Amino acid sequence: MRTGDAIAHHALATGQRTSATTGPGGTLHLSFTLADGTTQHFTRNRPGGPEDWRAGLQESQNGNCTFNEPVSAAWGRGLDLITSRLTGSVK
């Protein structure tokens, strides 16, 4: 989980804008726009908890990078908190 945690830490520390949406089957999608314009995406299935987040696509002007890395519950709680503020719920 080191890679997923490092990605989540960077997004939580440097993210300037966030958006959250719900996809098919109730999948939560959380996106952070970082200071350099890169967008980092995270996903979590519903129902689920903070330990179920995964770091996904990272979009930048120089190209995209696809991750499929788990995020530990410690960093997932931060993602849950932001998602709940944007959507009103993360259940």
C-alpha positions, 0 to 999 in steps of 0.5 A, a space after each residue: 500500500 505504500 504507493 497508494 498511500 503516497 499518492 493519497 498523501 500527495 493529493 490530500 496535501 497539495 490538492 487545490 480543488 476536488 470533485 466527487 461523483 457516483 458512478 454505475 453501481 454506486 462507485 464513488 469517484 473522487 478527483 483532486 486537481 493538484 498545484 501543477 494542474 495534474 488530476 488524481 483520481 480515486 475510486 471506492 465501491 459502495 458499500 465500503 469503508 476507508 480501507 477500500 479506496 484505490 488510487 487510479 488514473 493520474 492525468 497531466 499535460 505530459 501524459 496519463 499514468 494509470 494506477 490501481 493501488 490500494 490506499 490504507 484505511 489511515 489515508 482512506 479516512 481523509 478521502 472519506 472525509 472530503 467525499 462526505 463534505 462534497 456529497 453529504 455521505 460516503 456510505 
